[in-house]
Amino acid sequence: MKKGFAVVSLLCLALFASSCAPILGAALSVGPGKHTWMTLDKNLMVPMRDGVRLATDVYRPKKPGKYPVILNRMPYGTDGSMFAELGRFMVNHGYVFVNQDTRGTYDSEGEYFPVVFERNDGVDTVKWVSEQPWCNGKIGTWGVSYFAITQWEEAPDNELMTAMNPVFGTGSIFKWIFRGGALSYVQMIPWNTDMENAKLKKEGSDKIIPIDLMAGGYYNEPIREAQPVNQAELMKDQSQIKLGVFRWFEHPGNIASVEALNFEGYYSRVSAPGLLTAGWYDQALGPMLEDFSKMRAEGKGNARQTRLIVGPWTHGVPGIPNNKIFRQKTFAGTKLYGSELFQWFDYWLKGMDTGVDKEPPARIFVMGENVWRGENEWPLARTQWTNYYLHGKGKANSGKGDGKLDTTAPASEPADKFDFAPANPAPTLGGAFLPFKDWMAGSFDQAEAEKREDVLVYFTEPLKESVEVTGPVKVILYAQSNAKDTDFTAKLVDKWPDGKVYNLCDGIIRARYRDSLLKPTALEPGKVYKYEIDMWATSNLFKPGHSIGVEISSSNFPQYDRNTNCGGEGGKDCRKVAAQTVLHDAANPTHIVLPVIPR
């Protein structure tokens, strides 16, 4: 989430010039606004219901009056010059901009703990804003990543919120903390470590917690039922707060019911419509697509006018692609986002007729074809759910194997086998996660992964006609292992005529959690089990000459932590090589379910 703070780097464009507004306005395609004399109230200490005060900056027109407000609440510090420029930019466009340090961070009081205090603190802050003499009663919220999460947290039962714009963030972050029961390791460990280090620094400590992803990431917790965290007790008990968040990662069932991490049951209590801005390679993609559908179906009043933008983006700046698969000018998407953003807030907060109520509610970028397209719902009503089955002669190992993929159900075929050694996992090569150092999110050539014997590869013949795949993707896998617990991974890829293979979406299932996160069970070695691997979603046009591909393995590290295959036994140093078998025959028809869009 912290790297999501990079969204404000688009503001840094302005820092190379003496005047930000023209450059920022051009980047966002909204113009610089009208020059307005501004007043800045710095570090106003806004009281919360428990007496803790949060440092809040208010950028407002100097001329007395009541104005619409855009609120941002974040844990990364509000003192940067980029926020001064953003505040001025918002004021020039006729808004008051309110920027707040969340509890326990930077100039705010209180004890830091991620997310759990944001609902109460957000509601209290919105109420305070509504009572100020410069507020006209129209309050919008804006923010990226963690400061998108804060918007969701303060939205339920909050009639004072008029509209919101969560960018790369959701109220159901549990769904990307754990994917299929496996920890999203590359984003959760570095981000939480960075936040713990910031907390130590604020406390005056010289201690720094190091981050060495490759030295760890082994999972071998004892198989046990969940011990759910009580959020209400946590908020009251400072000793529990001081224990920190890392204990939450031991068992997904422990936090599956923590309200702050899950938005199920709250959509019907939200009245503020959202302009949800997501990316095909962003860590929050899956739950954000659910947010859109459920707000449209279950939201209260105006919330059912929620809109969605999904671009070919990773976590950070809407509009900047990372390689040729996007074929998009760098700032085309930024301009689109900026235009949509101000049309959205001008409509809801100023009452201007900007036309947002007349457009299709969803705007998605179809990769491969590289075009933007309006849609009315998600998933698309015209979807043809199509099974593509795995085939082979028992040697699908690596890209040079005999794996095939087509729409014909298998009959009698030998299974494919590989050994998974947790000390030598298949490497992460792009994906939908929070990037860290050398591990970049997005779409990259999978050549290195497809050289490995522990990666099974299945491709269609080169296509004679285009096939569009837009929507949720999942793999139904029939497999056996000689381990009591292990992982299986799946990846949808696009093989280009030049031989390069690009990842589109992926997923994982931790075997012990195949039936329940709350009550995991060990495998019976050698028994065939049916697994469902949720790969979230994509939108891609497979062009003639391209091939649709699926990769099956047991690791994707460090995107996900690696299973030791020990089934919770043998202690933290236990490591076992698991012998894996993937079946694709009439009784066990392993396949990927693709949302094919007719053309």
ChimeraX attribute file (.defattr): number of C-alpha atoms within 10 A of each C-alpha:
attribute: neighborCount
match mode: 1-to-1
recipient: residues
	/A:1	25
	/A:2	22
	/A:3	16
	/A:4	25
	/A:5	19
	/A:6	16
	/A:7	19
	/A:8	16
	/A:9	14
	/A:10	21
	/A:11	23
	/A:12	19
	/A:13	14
	/A:14	21
	/A:15	16
	/A:16	9
	/A:17	11
	/A:18	7
	/A:19	12
	/A:20	21
	/A:21	23
	/A:22	17
	/A:23	20
	/A:24	23
	/A:25	19
	/A:26	15
	/A:27	24
	/A:28	25
	/A:29	20
	/A:30	20
	/A:31	17
	/A:32	21
	/A:33	16
	/A:34	12
	/A:35	14
	/A:36	17
	/A:37	12
	/A:38	15
	/A:39	15
	/A:40	16
	/A:41	11
	/A:42	14
	/A:43	18
	/A:44	15
	/A:45	16
	/A:46	19
	/A:47	16
	/A:48	17
	/A:49	11
	/A:50	9
	/A:51	10
	/A:52	16
	/A:53	20
	/A:54	25
	/A:55	23
	/A:56	22
	/A:57	24
	/A:58	20
	/A:59	25
	/A:60	30
	/A:61	25
	/A:62	12
	/A:63	11
	/A:64	9
	/A:65	11
	/A:66	17
	/A:67	22
	/A:68	23
	/A:69	30
	/A:70	27
	/A:71	23
	/A:72	24
	/A:73	28
	/A:74	23
	/A:75	22
	/A:76	18
	/A:77	17
	/A:78	23
	/A:79	16
	/A:80	9
	/A:81	13
	/A:82	19
	/A:83	19
	/A:84	19
	/A:85	19
	/A:86	20
	/A:87	24
	/A:88	28
	/A:89	27
	/A:90	23
	/A:91	26
	/A:92	20
	/A:93	19
	/A:94	20
	/A:95	26
	/A:96	28
	/A:97	28
	/A:98	22
	/A:99	25
	/A:100	29
	/A:101	23
	/A:102	32
	/A:103	26
	/A:104	20
	/A:105	23
	/A:106	20
	/A:107	21
	/A:108	23
	/A:109	18
	/A:110	15
	/A:111	16
	/A:112	21
	/A:113	22
	/A:114	19
	/A:115	18
	/A:116	19
	/A:117	20
	/A:118	23
	/A:119	20
	/A:120	14
	/A:121	25
	/A:122	24
	/A:123	24
	/A:124	17
	/A:125	22
	/A:126	21
	/A:127	16
	/A:128	14
	/A:129	23
	/A:130	19
	/A:131	11
	/A:132	11
	/A:133	12
	/A:134	18
	/A:135	19
	/A:136	18
	/A:137	19
	/A:138	21
	/A:139	26
	/A:140	27
	/A:141	28
	/A:142	23
	/A:143	25
	/A:144	31
	/A:145	26
	/A:146	26
	/A:147	30
	/A:148	27
	/A:149	27
	/A:150	32
	/A:151	32
	/A:152	28
	/A:153	27
	/A:154	22
	/A:155	27
	/A:156	22
	/A:157	16
	/A:158	16
	/A:159	14
	/A:160	18
	/A:161	25
	/A:162	24
	/A:163	26
	/A:164	28
	/A:165	28
	/A:166	25
	/A:167	30
	/A:168	31
	/A:169	30
	/A:170	34
	/A:171	29
	/A:172	24
	/A:173	21
	/A:174	21
	/A:175	22
	/A:176	23
	/A:177	22
	/A:178	21
	/A:179	20
	/A:180	26
	/A:181	24
	/A:182	25
	/A:183	26
	/A:184	23
	/A:185	24
	/A:186	24
	/A:187	23
	/A:188	21
	/A:189	18
	/A:190	22
	/A:191	19
	/A:192	17
	/A:193	17
	/A:194	17
	/A:195	18
	/A:196	18
	/A:197	18
	/A:198	19
	/A:199	18
	/A:200	15
	/A:201	14
	/A:202	14
	/A:203	9
	/A:204	9
	/A:205	11
	/A:206	10
	/A:207	9
	/A:208	13
	/A:209	12
	/A:210	10
	/A:211	13
	/A:212	10
	/A:213	15
	/A:214	11
	/A:215	8
	/A:216	13
	/A:217	21
	/A:218	20
	/A:219	23
	/A:220	23
	/A:221	17
	/A:222	15
	/A:223	18
	/A:224	15
	/A:225	15
	/A:226	17
	/A:227	12
	/A:228	16
	/A:229	16
	/A:230	13
	/A:231	16
	/A:232	12
	/A:233	11
	/A:234	15
	/A:235	15
	/A:236	10
	/A:237	11
	/A:238	11
	/A:239	10
	/A:240	12
	/A:241	16
	/A:242	11
	/A:243	10
	/A:244	14
	/A:245	14
	/A:246	11
	/A:247	9
	/A:248	14
	/A:249	18
	/A:250	15
	/A:251	25
	/A:252	24
	/A:253	24
	/A:254	19
	/A:255	23
	/A:256	19
	/A:257	17
	/A:258	18
	/A:259	22
	/A:260	22
	/A:261	22
	/A:262	19
	/A:263	19
	/A:264	14
	/A:265	11
	/A:266	19
	/A:267	24
	/A:268	19
	/A:269	18
	/A:270	24
	/A:271	25
	/A:272	31
	/A:273	27
	/A:274	30
	/A:275	24
	/A:276	23
	/A:277	26
	/A:278	28
	/A:279	28
	/A:280	28
	/A:281	27
	/A:282	27
	/A:283	30
	/A:284	29
	/A:285	27
	/A:286	24
	/A:287	21
	/A:288	27
	/A:289	23
	/A:290	16
	/A:291	24
	/A:292	28
	/A:293	19
	/A:294	20
	/A:295	25
	/A:296	24
	/A:297	15
	/A:298	16
	/A:299	24
	/A:300	19
	/A:301	14
	/A:302	17
	/A:303	25
	/A:304	23
	/A:305	20
	/A:306	26
	/A:307	27
	/A:308	26
	/A:309	24
	/A:310	26
	/A:311	29
	/A:312	28
	/A:313	25
	/A:314	30
	/A:315	33
	/A:316	25
	/A:317	23
	/A:318	29
	/A:319	25
	/A:320	21
	/A:321	23
	/A:322	18
	/A:323	12
	/A:324	10
	/A:325	21
	/A:326	21
	/A:327	15
	/A:328	18
	/A:329	11
	/A:330	14
	/A:331	19
	/A:332	16
	/A:333	23
	/A:334	21
	/A:335	19
	/A:336	19
	/A:337	23
	/A:338	21
	/A:339	17
	/A:340	21
	/A:341	19
	/A:342	17
	/A:343	18
	/A:344	26
	/A:345	28
	/A:346	19
	/A:347	17
	/A:348	23
	/A:349	21
	/A:350	16
	/A:351	10
	/A:352	13
	/A:353	13
	/A:354	15
	/A:355	10
	/A:356	18
	/A:357	13
	/A:358	8
	/A:359	12
	/A:360	14
	/A:361	21
	/A:362	19
	/A:363	19
	/A:364	21
	/A:365	24
	/A:366	22
	/A:367	24
	/A:368	18
	/A:369	17
	/A:370	16
	/A:371	13
	/A:372	16
	/A:373	12
	/A:374	14
	/A:375	16
	/A:376	14
	/A:377	16
	/A:378	19
	/A:379	16
	/A:380	15
	/A:381	10
	/A:382	10
	/A:383	16
	/A:384	14
	/A:385	15
	/A:386	15
	/A:387	22
	/A:388	24
	/A:389	24
	/A:390	30
	/A:391	30
	/A:392	21
	/A:393	14
	/A:394	18
	/A:395	18
	/A:396	26
	/A:397	24
	/A:398	22
	/A:399	22
	/A:400	15
	/A:401	19
	/A:402	18
	/A:403	24
	/A:404	20
	/A:405	23
	/A:406	19
	/A:407	13
	/A:408	11
	/A:409	18
	/A:410	19
	/A:411	13
	/A:412	12
	/A:413	15
	/A:414	15
	/A:415	18
	/A:416	21
	/A:417	22
	/A:418	21
	/A:419	16
	/A:420	27
	/A:421	20
	/A:422	23
	/A:423	16
	/A:424	12
	/A:425	20
	/A:426	23
	/A:427	16
	/A:428	20
	/A:429	23
	/A:430	24
	/A:431	26
	/A:432	28
	/A:433	27
	/A:434	29
	/A:435	26
	/A:436	17
	/A:437	7
	/A:438	7
	/A:439	19
	/A:440	21
	/A:441	23
	/A:442	28
	/A:443	27
	/A:444	21
	/A:445	19
	/A:446	21
	/A:447	15
	/A:448	13
	/A:449	22
	/A:450	20
	/A:451	16
	/A:452	19
	/A:453	21
	/A:454	24
	/A:455	26
	/A:456	28
	/A:457	31
	/A:458	29
	/A:459	23
	/A:460	20
	/A:461	14
	/A:462	16
	/A:463	14
	/A:464	11
	/A:465	11
	/A:466	16
	/A:467	19
	/A:468	21
	/A:469	25
	/A:470	23
	/A:471	20
	/A:472	21
	/A:473	22
	/A:474	23
	/A:475	27
	/A:476	19
	/A:477	25
	/A:478	20
	/A:479	22
	/A:480	21
	/A:481	26
	/A:482	17
	/A:483	22
	/A:484	20
	/A:485	25
	/A:486	31
	/A:487	28
	/A:488	24
	/A:489	23
	/A:490	28
	/A:491	25
	/A:492	25
	/A:493	26
	/A:494	25
	/A:495	22
	/A:496	19
	/A:497	13
	/A:498	8
	/A:499	12
	/A:500	14
	/A:501	23
	/A:502	22
	/A:503	24
	/A:504	25
	/A:505	25
	/A:506	26
	/A:507	25
	/A:508	28
	/A:509	22
	/A:510	23
	/A:511	26
	/A:512	23
	/A:513	22
	/A:514	21
	/A:515	12
	/A:516	12
	/A:517	20
	/A:518	19
	/A:519	14
	/A:520	20
	/A:521	19
	/A:522	17
	/A:523	20
	/A:524	14
	/A:525	13
	/A:526	15
	/A:527	10
	/A:528	17
	/A:529	17
	/A:530	14
	/A:531	19
	/A:532	18
	/A:533	24
	/A:534	21
	/A:535	23
	/A:536	20
	/A:537	24
	/A:538	27
	/A:539	26
	/A:540	21
	/A:541	19
	/A:542	23
	/A:543	21
	/A:544	14
	/A:545	15
	/A:546	25
	/A:547	24
	/A:548	24
	/A:549	26
	/A:550	26
	/A:551	24
	/A:552	24
	/A:553	26
	/A:554	27
	/A:555	27
	/A:556	25
	/A:557	22
	/A:558	23
	/A:559	28
	/A:560	26
	/A:561	22
	/A:562	28
	/A:563	30
	/A:564	28
	/A:565	27
	/A:566	23
	/A:567	23
	/A:568	20
	/A:569	17
	/A:570	12
	/A:571	11
	/A:572	14
	/A:573	11
	/A:574	15
	/A:575	19
	/A:576	16
	/A:577	17
	/A:578	23
	/A:579	18
	/A:580	23
	/A:581	19
	/A:582	26
	/A:583	25
	/A:584	26
	/A:585	20
	/A:586	12
	/A:587	11
	/A:588	21
	/A:589	22
	/A:590	25
	/A:591	24
	/A:592	27
	/A:593	17
	/A:594	23
	/A:595	24
	/A:596	21
	/A:597	19
	/A:598	11
	/A:599	6
